[in-house]
Amino acid sequence: MYEGVHARPDGESTVARQALTAAEYGYSGIVVRNHGDQPCDADYGEIAETYGIDVVDGVEVRAEDPSRASGFVGNYREDKTVVSVHGGDTQLNRFAVEQPAVDVLAHPMDGGDFNHVLAKEAARNGVRVEFSLARVLREQGGTRVRAIQDLRKLREMVETYDVPYVVSADPTSHLQLRAPRDLRAVGDVIGFSAEQVEDGLREWGRLAERNRERQSDRYVEPGVRLGEYDDGSE
């Protein structure tokens, strides 16, 4: 299972500290998804080797409007393994789910909405929507209640229209990381099965594996590699 994190300077902890804590909690990897205007220059390969955990180079595109977001997605797609869009704004939510180049629509319910039209588009284009547990974990009172209501609505859309998804605590510090068992417990309280939470955590890793394969020099198109026949034989 993987977690999608924000590291310094976008977060409070370094990539190394996030990786160490994630490894201690039993994760196989982390996706470093700093916002595009807060890039991280850490040596991911060295950190991965040091702590025995996969460290994936990602980005979370944050833009004022869809036209700017489109330019950023195009710029990052070739260089970053996992490309997500900072959602919450209804227009940006719509933009993200209509773009096959986008891997993840991050926290779509934080200030915006996600309806059946967007769900159908996300399913058609293979855009994962994020079940962000951040507000449930770190807010109180009415804000937490609304966050739970939003997640339940999003879950209904995902289940009804078979939308791919990821799950995350959206940590900006190693202190905000939670072990998979803790996220399963939170999910159970708000109506998610343990299998749903685990599958959402694993999806980060599946995305990374797929996209790394596509970035390979041998990749031509799904099912076709240079030096291979269509059936996969040499």
Stockholm file with secondary structure:
# STOCKHOLM 1.0

chainA/1-234         MYEGVHARPDGESTVARQALTAAEYGYSGIVVRNHGDQPCDADYGEIAETYGIDVVDGVEVRAEDPSRASGFVGNYREDKTVVSVHGGDTQLNRFAVEQPAVDVLAHPMDGGDFNHVLAKEAARNGVRVEFSLARVLREQGGTRVRAIQDLRKLREMVETYDVPYVVSADPTSHLQLRAPRDLRAVGDVIGFSAEQVEDGLREWGRLAERNRERQSDRYVEPGVRLGEYDDGSE
#=GR chainA/1-234 SS CEEEECCTTTSSSCHHHHHHHHHHTTCSEEEECCBTTSCCCCCHHHHHHHHTSEEEEEEEECCSSHHHHHHHHHHHHTTCSEEEEECCSHHHHHHHHTCTTCCEEECTTSSSCCCHHHHHHHHHHTCEEEEECHHHHHCCHHHHHHHHHHHHHHHHHHHHHTCCEEEECCCSSGGGCCCHHHHHHHHHHHTCCHHHHHHHHHHHHHHHHHHHHHHSTTEEETTEETTSCTTSCC
#=GC SS_cons         CEEEECCTTTSSSCHHHHHHHHHHTTCSEEEECCBTTSCCCCCHHHHHHHHTSEEEEEEEECCSSHHHHHHHHHHHHTTCSEEEEECCSHHHHHHHHTCTTCCEEECTTSSSCCCHHHHHHHHHHTCEEEEECHHHHHCCHHHHHHHHHHHHHHHHHHHHHTCCEEEECCCSSGGGCCCHHHHHHHHHHHTCCHHHHHHHHHHHHHHHHHHHHHHSTTEEETTEETTSCTTSCC
//
